[in-house]
Structures are given as C-alpha cells and as structure tokens.
Amino acid sequence: MGTITVGAVRERAPGERRVALVPEAVTRLGQAGLDVLIEAGAGAGAWFADADYTAAGASVVSAGELCRRADAVLCVGPPDEETAGALRSGQTLIGLLAPLRHPGRVHDWAEHGVTAVSLDLLPRTLSRAQSMDALTSQASVAGYKAVLLAADSYDRFLPMLTTAAGTSKPAAVLVLGAGVAGLQAIATARRLGAVVSAYDVRPASRGEVESLGARFLDLSAVSSGAGTGGYARELTEREQLAQQEALDAHIARSDIVITTAQVPGRKPPLLVTAQALERMRPGSVVVDMAASELGGNVELSKPDKTAVLYSGVTVIGAGNLPSAMATAASTAYARNIGALLTHLVRDGALTIDLADEIQAGVVITHNGQIVNPALSGGPS
C-alpha cells in the first residue's frame, strides 16, 4: 500500500485569506504517515510562508503538480473552475463545498468521478464528530470578530465608564441568533462590558444565552424554530412576519445589533427590516453576519459593504468574518481537516464507508454518483 498524499490548494475566491492546512497541521499529518503538498503561496494570506511549510515537512508545488499527485485535494471554499477542472477520477476533494447552494458543481464532481467530501454537512449532533466540526470552529471566530468590528464602528464606549468627566452608560447589544457565532458574540460583548440581550427561534438556546449573562428575549408570537441536526429550521412567511414585528421595538432600543441566523442552503431569514433601521438612534451599528449573494438578515445590507443609512445607522455586511482573522481561522480549520482525514484513513488508504454516520453526512459524491440524500435537485 502506497503512502497517501494530500495537498492544500491556494484559495482563489475574492477576499478569501484562509488556507486549509497550517504548518503545525502538516507536522501532525506527517507523523500520521501522510505526505503533504502545499500549493505555492497558499498560506500567504494567513501569514504562513512557503518556508514555514517546508520546515514542517511539506513539499511546496505548483497547482498543476498538486492536482496530479494528491490523492486528496484540500480546500476551504469550493475550488475555482480551473482547479475543479484539473481534478481526476478517483481523487477526493475535501472542504466547505456548499453543495446545497451549488448543486451544479455537485453534478460535475459526480460526472468526473471525484469523491467530494463537504464539511458543512457534518452531523453536528454526533459527539465523535466534534473535532471535525468546521462550521463551529469558523462560526466561533466570526462571532468574536463581529463584536470587535461593531465596537470599532461604534463611536461610544461599550462598558460603563466612570471618569472625572462623568459616567458613560454601557452599550446595549442585541444578538439575533444564538448558535455558535451568536454565543461567541454574546460572550465577547459581555467581556467588553456591554449589556447584552439575545434572541433565537429555538427555545432550548435560552439556557445557553442566560449562562453567558445575557437576557433572552421572549417573543410570544413566534413558535419554536428548532430544526434537525442541531440547526434552525426555516420559518414560514407568517412566522417571519410575526417575528419581525416583535423584534422591531427591541432593535430600536439597541446601540449595536449583530445578526447571525442562517438556514443551510436557503436564503437567510430577514430579521432587521428597513423600518427597524429607520427607528434606530444615530450612531447605532448593525453587523449582518449572514450577508451573502442570497441575501442577509438585514434588509439593506450588502456582502462586504459598509453603509451609513438614514440618520446615521452604520450597516456592515460581514458574511466572511473568518477570513478577516485568517490565522486563527485557518489554524482551527486545519485541525478539523486533520481530524476528518484521520477518520477517513484506514489501513493506510482513504476509505469511503457510507455505513459510517459521519461519512454518510459529509460524502456527497462517490464512484460517479451523488450519494448524499440531502442533494436531490437538478443542476443550478
């Protein structure tokens, strides 16, 4: 049995600074018996030089050589057309591939015989999958960064401060969505001294919110939005309307609003309407962590854009905050990738076993077929 070779490609999406492997992960994979290739310049955006990878035991190669030699190609986001076109039958592609958003790519991978493994479909309720949970690791980074971004744009103090010049009251922060990103945002805002409230459609999140010292908002007009697999479900149109009406008053009283609500493969729910923004005080800040090409939680937000609206409300579309903390995000992601590779390697070979609960969740194409039951639509 030959040695397994894995290779991390350079991310080519605009603004993406992360990398699938960091030097410390290369060392661990080498100790596990894997050969590691790194595309030249892949780690530059996260401040990892090619020399760092070489010192850790990797071979730095061109994109073409990597795709020729690697048994498994590792990425953060879906590969660009050129990289995807270089993949060969029998090769494995591992990353956050967003298959629910891009079904056309899934059909292409199946047609070309590529085994595609997407970490964003990991069954998050399985305790043995926690070390592979890239969505959680990246959401934690994003929640932390969102608060820092909001604080930087907010022209007042977050904590209560008493000085010779008088006392400033603490900022009122509202976090919408109490998943991993939301809980990290709550914890970070609390550490900075803000008074924090939070809301989530899943009633079970109340305990987690309150354990962090935040107040959980009760919106009696909205029923439970708990879904399967640890995710929130998509609310009906009537539920969304009731939710918006109940939230508007709380939003108007907040100095900072951070929205984190997403539904896998669907348009994010609208939580902050234009009318709600118009009612906010001048100097308020809204950070939309769900901003994407599909839309966002905030009606007037745009991906990667900051705008000052109405009488002075700053709206920040921040859909890829992990990239803004590329070193920390890449380090966490590389550990997730390493844990998954360890799970896939059996007896010195990459082994696909769809009877395994973890693999049944993350493997989307294999042997020329779409094998994941979550993917049944036609090409996009």
Secondary structure, DSSP 8 states (H G I E B T S, - for coil): ----EEEE----STT----S--HHHHHHHHHTT-EEEEETTTTGGGT--HHHHHHHT-EEE-HHHHHHH-SEEE-SS---HHHHHH--TT-EEEE---TTT-HHHHHHHHHTT-EEEEGGG--TT-GGGGGG-HHHHHHHHHHHHHHHHHHHH-SS-SS-EEETTEEE---EEEEE--SHHHHHHHHHHHHTT-EEEEE-S-GGGHHHHHHTT-EE---TTS---B-STT-B----HHHHHHHHHHHHHHHHT-SEEEE----TTS-----B-HHHHHHS-TT-EEEETT-BTTB-SBTT--TT-EEEETTTEEEEE-TTHHHHTHHHHHHHHHHHHHHHHHHHEETTEE---TTSHHHHHHEEEETTEE--TT--S---
